[in-house]
């Protein structure tokens, strides 16, 4: 399991840094100067982002990687597949995550939500043809998302400072640890590892990343076009959206927030 995890992690990091370093000149030209970044970081220590200088560089590398590889794949994905197929893939991937959602429902002591998660899993896995259709939603049983990062928050673990992770995007130390646990404790991932089906985990990770990004790429592009400071705007939205997720609802005030997550939830337990 550990060896497989190291291989998969190494594969993702290798691809990431190969593409990132292939055009370092272009990235450097777009990024602020080192002195500017240091000044920004020192000026913003009080806003929970002491690593802003590093985070801005990582965001630039992430954006380069997304524009070079993921965006073309996502555009091809939405162009080739009809809407019903796109929804089917998305529903199927969500259904595979149900055990993780259920575990965190229980760990947060939310029996009502845990019961809804259980109902959704059995209905969608059977009547919904293995999760390809969200039949439970048609029955009035809405879905929701839970993860280890949200569970830690409910337990009182502070989020810590703002962090931009390579490939995974906006995060913080608490959610970064949760991301690792989500992968290691996912039963589908464990099954793939124990049966030597690493290719299934890789395919699930790549498909999930492309599917998630295809649903937010237009919003992200509009955000870039309308933001004076894209980094600061993305940071603000990511934090507000995460707070709304943890509280199981929308923020108390203000307009609804788009889910701008582009999460490559790779299964690192191979």
C-alpha positions as CSV (number, residue, x, y, z in Angstrom):
1,X,0.0,0.0,0.0
2,X,2.8,2.4,1.0
3,X,4.8,1.7,-2.1
4,X,1.7,2.3,-4.3
5,X,1.0,5.5,-2.5
6,X,4.5,6.7,-3.1
7,X,4.4,5.8,-6.8
8,X,1.1,7.6,-7.4
9,X,2.2,10.7,-5.4
10,X,5.5,10.7,-7.3
11,X,3.6,10.5,-10.6
12,X,1.4,13.5,-9.8
13,X,4.3,15.6,-8.5
14,X,6.5,14.6,-11.5
15,X,3.8,15.7,-14.0
16,X,3.1,18.8,-12.0
17,X,6.7,20.0,-11.8
18,X,7.6,19.0,-15.4
19,X,4.8,21.1,-16.8
20,X,5.5,23.9,-14.2
21,X,9.2,24.2,-15.0
22,X,8.6,23.9,-18.8
23,X,7.7,27.5,-18.9
24,X,9.2,29.1,-15.8
25,X,10.0,32.3,-17.8
26,X,6.4,32.9,-18.6
27,X,5.3,32.3,-15.0
28,X,8.0,34.6,-13.7
29,X,7.0,37.3,-16.1
30,X,3.4,37.3,-14.8
31,X,4.3,37.0,-11.1
32,X,5.1,40.0,-9.0
33,X,8.7,40.7,-8.1
34,X,10.2,39.0,-5.0
35,X,10.4,42.3,-3.1
36,X,6.7,43.0,-3.8
37,X,5.7,39.6,-2.6
38,X,7.7,39.9,0.6
39,X,6.2,43.3,1.3
40,X,2.7,41.9,0.6
41,X,3.3,39.0,2.9
42,X,4.6,41.2,5.7
43,X,1.6,43.5,5.3
44,X,-0.9,40.7,5.4
45,X,0.4,38.6,8.4
46,X,-2.8,39.7,10.3
47,X,-5.2,38.4,7.7
48,X,-4.3,34.7,8.2
49,X,-2.1,34.5,5.1
50,X,1.5,34.8,6.3
51,X,2.7,32.7,3.4
52,X,1.1,34.9,0.7
53,X,4.4,35.2,-1.2
54,X,4.7,31.5,-1.6
55,X,1.0,31.0,-2.1
56,X,0.9,33.4,-5.0
57,X,3.8,31.6,-6.7
58,X,2.1,28.2,-6.2
59,X,-1.2,29.7,-7.6
60,X,0.6,30.9,-10.7
61,X,2.1,27.4,-11.2
62,X,-1.3,25.8,-10.6
63,X,-2.9,28.1,-13.2
64,X,-0.2,27.3,-15.7
65,X,-0.7,23.6,-15.2
66,X,-4.5,24.0,-15.5
67,X,-4.3,26.0,-18.7
68,X,-1.8,23.7,-20.2
69,X,-3.4,20.4,-19.5
70,X,-6.5,20.3,-17.4
71,X,-8.6,23.0,-19.1
72,X,-8.2,21.5,-22.6
73,X,-9.2,18.1,-21.1
74,X,-12.2,19.6,-19.4
75,X,-13.2,21.5,-22.5
76,X,-13.0,18.3,-24.5
77,X,-14.9,16.4,-21.8
78,X,-17.9,18.8,-21.9
79,X,-17.8,19.0,-25.7
80,X,-17.7,15.3,-26.5
81,X,-20.1,14.0,-23.8
82,X,-23.8,14.9,-23.8
83,X,-25.3,16.4,-20.7
84,X,-26.9,13.2,-19.5
85,X,-23.5,11.4,-19.7
86,X,-21.7,14.3,-17.8
87,X,-24.4,14.1,-15.1
88,X,-24.0,10.3,-15.0
89,X,-20.2,10.5,-14.5
90,X,-20.6,13.2,-11.8
91,X,-23.3,11.2,-10.0
92,X,-21.3,8.0,-10.1
93,X,-18.2,9.7,-8.6
94,X,-20.3,11.3,-5.9
95,X,-21.8,7.9,-5.1
96,X,-18.3,6.4,-4.7
97,X,-17.6,9.0,-2.0
98,X,-20.6,8.1,0.0
99,X,-18.7,6.0,2.6
100,X,-16.4,8.9,3.4
101,X,-19.4,11.2,3.7
102,X,-21.2,8.8,6.0
103,X,-18.2,8.3,8.2
104,X,-17.8,12.0,8.7
105,X,-21.6,12.4,9.3
106,X,-21.3,10.0,12.2
107,X,-18.0,11.5,13.5
108,X,-19.7,14.8,13.6
109,X,-22.7,13.2,15.4
110,X,-25.3,14.2,12.8
111,X,-27.5,11.1,12.8
112,X,-30.2,12.7,10.6
113,X,-27.7,13.6,7.9
114,X,-26.1,10.1,8.3
115,X,-29.5,8.5,7.7
116,X,-30.0,10.6,4.6
117,X,-26.6,9.6,3.3
118,X,-27.4,6.0,3.9
119,X,-30.7,6.3,2.1
120,X,-29.1,8.0,-0.9
121,X,-26.4,5.4,-1.2
122,X,-28.8,2.4,-1.3
123,X,-31.3,4.2,-3.6
124,X,-28.8,5.5,-6.0
125,X,-26.7,2.2,-6.0
126,X,-29.8,0.2,-6.9
127,X,-32.6,2.1,-8.6
128,X,-30.0,4.7,-9.7
129,X,-28.0,2.0,-11.6
130,X,-24.8,2.0,-9.6
131,X,-25.1,5.7,-8.9
132,X,-25.3,6.9,-12.5
133,X,-28.6,8.6,-11.7
134,X,-29.4,10.7,-8.6
135,X,-32.7,8.9,-8.0
136,X,-32.6,9.8,-4.3
137,X,-32.8,13.5,-5.2
138,X,-35.9,12.8,-7.2
139,X,-37.4,11.3,-4.0
140,X,-36.6,14.5,-2.2
141,X,-33.5,13.2,-0.4
142,X,-30.9,15.9,-1.2
143,X,-27.2,15.1,-1.0
144,X,-24.5,16.9,0.9
145,X,-20.7,16.7,1.2
146,X,-18.6,16.0,4.4
147,X,-14.9,15.3,4.8
148,X,-12.3,15.0,7.4
149,X,-11.5,18.7,7.3
150,X,-15.0,19.6,8.2
151,X,-15.0,17.0,11.0
152,X,-11.8,18.5,12.4
153,X,-13.5,21.9,12.3
154,X,-16.6,20.6,14.2
155,X,-14.2,19.1,16.8
156,X,-12.7,22.5,17.3
157,X,-9.5,22.2,15.5
158,X,-8.5,25.7,14.1
159,X,-8.0,26.1,10.4
160,X,-4.6,27.8,10.7
161,X,-3.2,29.9,8.0
162,X,-4.3,30.1,4.4
163,X,-2.4,27.7,2.1
164,X,-2.4,27.1,-1.6
165,X,-1.5,23.5,-2.3
166,X,0.1,22.3,-5.6
167,X,-2.7,20.9,-7.8
168,X,-5.3,21.0,-5.0
169,X,-5.6,24.8,-4.7
170,X,-7.0,26.8,-1.8
171,X,-6.7,25.1,1.6
172,X,-5.2,25.3,5.1
173,X,-3.2,23.0,7.4
174,X,-6.4,21.5,8.9
175,X,-8.0,20.7,5.5
176,X,-4.7,19.5,4.1
177,X,-4.4,16.8,6.8
178,X,-8.1,16.0,6.2
179,X,-7.4,15.6,2.5
180,X,-4.8,12.9,3.2
181,X,-7.1,11.1,5.6
182,X,-10.0,11.3,3.0
183,X,-7.8,9.3,0.6
184,X,-6.2,6.8,3.0
185,X,-9.5,5.9,4.7
186,X,-11.6,5.7,1.5
187,X,-12.8,2.1,1.2
188,X,-12.8,2.2,-2.6
189,X,-9.2,3.3,-2.5
190,X,-8.3,0.6,0.0
191,X,-10.0,-2.1,-2.1
192,X,-8.2,-0.9,-5.3
193,X,-4.9,-1.1,-3.4
194,X,-5.5,-4.6,-1.9
195,X,-6.6,-6.0,-5.3
196,X,-3.7,-4.4,-7.2
197,X,-6.0,-2.2,-9.3
198,X,-4.0,1.0,-9.0
199,X,-5.1,2.0,-12.5
200,X,-8.7,2.3,-11.2
201,X,-7.6,4.7,-8.5
202,X,-5.6,6.8,-11.0
203,X,-8.5,6.8,-13.4
204,X,-10.9,7.9,-10.7
205,X,-8.6,10.7,-9.5
206,X,-8.0,12.1,-13.0
207,X,-11.7,11.8,-14.1
208,X,-12.8,13.4,-10.8
209,X,-10.4,16.3,-11.2
210,X,-11.5,16.9,-14.8
211,X,-15.2,16.6,-13.9
212,X,-14.9,19.0,-10.9
213,X,-12.9,21.6,-12.9
214,X,-15.2,21.4,-15.9
215,X,-18.0,22.6,-13.5
216,X,-16.1,25.7,-12.3
217,X,-13.8,26.7,-15.1
218,X,-16.2,29.3,-16.5
219,X,-16.8,30.8,-13.1
220,X,-13.1,30.9,-12.5
221,X,-12.5,32.6,-15.8
222,X,-15.2,35.3,-15.0
223,X,-13.6,35.7,-11.6
224,X,-10.2,36.5,-13.2
225,X,-11.7,38.9,-15.7
226,X,-13.7,40.9,-13.0
227,X,-11.2,40.8,-10.1
228,X,-8.7,43.5,-9.4
229,X,-6.6,40.9,-7.5
230,X,-7.6,37.4,-8.5
231,X,-5.6,35.8,-5.7
232,X,-7.2,37.9,-3.0
233,X,-10.7,37.3,-4.4
234,X,-10.2,33.6,-4.7
235,X,-8.8,33.4,-1.1
236,X,-11.9,35.3,0.2
237,X,-14.4,33.1,-1.7
238,X,-12.6,29.9,-0.7
239,X,-12.7,30.8,3.0
240,X,-16.4,31.9,2.9
241,X,-17.4,28.7,1.0
242,X,-15.5,26.5,3.5
243,X,-17.2,28.2,6.4
244,X,-20.6,27.6,4.7
245,X,-19.7,23.9,4.2
246,X,-18.7,23.5,7.8
247,X,-21.9,25.1,9.1
248,X,-24.0,22.9,6.7
249,X,-25.5,25.9,5.0
250,X,-25.1,29.3,3.3
251,X,-23.3,32.2,5.0
252,X,-25.5,34.4,7.2
253,X,-25.3,37.3,4.9
254,X,-24.3,38.2,1.4
255,X,-25.0,36.5,-2.0
256,X,-24.7,32.8,-2.6
257,X,-21.1,31.7,-3.2
258,X,-20.1,29.5,-6.2
259,X,-18.2,26.4,-5.4
260,X,-14.9,27.2,-7.0
261,X,-13.2,24.0,-6.0
262,X,-10.9,22.3,-8.4
263,X,-10.0,19.3,-6.3
264,X,-7.8,16.5,-7.6
265,X,-8.7,14.1,-4.9
266,X,-6.1,11.6,-5.8
267,X,-6.3,8.3,-4.0
268,X,-2.8,8.3,-2.3
269,X,-3.4,5.0,-0.4
270,X,-2.3,2.8,-3.3
